[in-house]
Amino acid sequence: MNDIAETEKQVAEQEERLVFSTFSEDDAWDLGQRLVGRALAHEAKVVINIRTPNRTLFHAALPGSAPDNDMWARRKSNVVFHFHRSSYAIELEHRRKGRTIGPELGLDIKDFADHGGSFPVRIKGAGVFAAITVSGLASADDHGLIVAVLEAYLNQQ
């Protein structure tokens, strides 16, 4: 199995496993704070955003991040809401298939980015409710930051 296929399999497993029974504004705040703490501990110059399709629940722009990171966060979270998958899963799938976001998929690159760093908040029995997004690192690192925090958070519940 090639590296992309193996990574795709790992990301699909993460998406299947990291599911919430409920999700509230308090959960968004708590997760956001944990993501900020982990990012600061690693001196990551990132933007952290948790949102539903029509409402921001948490947002932080850490020192060294740029306005461009906010735009990337919005575009990556739009991928989550469109595909109901993590933006990293979509990036890997597109890389394997030799395609990208664009007119052939009916998606504008100004609004969608198939780069890792946005992960679906999936509620068991209800589907995708929100997106947790980190922007400022490499795709796999943005994704990994979210997954590490989600694993710790969901394992304590």
Residue pairs with C-beta under 8 A, 6 or more apart in sequence:
1 9
4 92
4 95
4 96
5 96
7 92
8 89
8 92
8 93
8 96
11 86
11 88
11 89
11 92
11 143
12 89
14 86
14 147
15 85
15 86
15 89
15 119
15 120
15 122
18 119
18 122
18 147
18 150
18 151
18 154
19 122
19 123
19 124
19 154
20 27
20 121
20 122
20 123
20 124
20 129
20 154
21 123
21 124
21 157
22 123
23 121
23 123
23 129
23 130
25 57
28 50
28 57
28 58
28 130
29 57
29 58
30 153
31 50
31 58
31 132
31 149
31 150
31 153
32 48
32 50
32 57
32 58
32 59
32 60
34 149
34 152
34 153
35 48
35 60
35 132
35 134
35 145
35 146
35 149
36 48
36 60
36 62
38 44
38 145
38 148
38 149
39 46
39 48
39 62
39 134
39 145
40 62
42 145
44 62
44 134
44 136
44 137
44 141
44 145
45 62
45 63
45 64
45 65
45 136
46 62
46 65
46 69
46 134
46 135
46 136
46 137
46 142
46 145
47 59
47 60
47 61
47 62
47 65
47 69
47 70
47 72
47 73
47 133
47 134
47 135
47 136
48 58
48 59
48 60
48 62
48 133
48 134
49 56
49 58
49 59
49 60
49 70
49 73
49 74
49 77
49 131
49 132
49 133
49 134
49 135
50 56
50 57
50 58
50 59
50 121
50 130
50 131
50 132
50 133
51 57
51 58
51 59
51 77
51 130
51 131
51 133
52 129
52 130
53 81
57 130
61 69
61 70
62 136
64 136
65 135
65 136
66 136
69 135
69 136
70 135
72 113
72 115
72 117
72 135
73 117
73 118
73 133
73 134
73 135
74 111
75 109
75 110
75 111
75 112
75 113
76 87
76 113
76 115
76 116
76 117
76 118
76 131
76 133
76 135
77 87
77 118
77 131
77 133
78 111
78 112
78 113
79 85
79 87
79 90
79 101
79 112
79 113
79 114
79 118
80 86
80 87
80 118
80 119
80 120
80 128
80 131
80 133
81 128
81 131
82 107
82 112
83 89
83 90
84 120
84 122
84 127
84 128
85 120
86 116
86 118
86 119
86 120
86 143
87 113
87 114
87 115
87 116
87 117
87 118
87 119
87 133
87 143
88 115
88 116
88 117
88 118
88 119
88 139
88 140
88 142
88 143
90 114
91 114
91 115
91 116
91 139
94 100
94 101
94 114
99 105
100 114
101 107
101 109
101 112
101 113
101 114
102 109
115 139
115 142
116 138
116 139
116 140
116 142
116 143
117 133
117 134
117 135
117 137
117 139
117 142
117 143
117 146
118 131
118 132
118 133
118 134
118 146
119 131
119 132
119 133
119 143
119 146
119 147
119 150
120 128
120 130
120 131
121 128
121 129
121 130
121 131
121 132
122 128
122 129
123 129
132 146
132 150
133 142
133 146
134 142
134 143
134 145
134 146
135 142
136 142
137 145
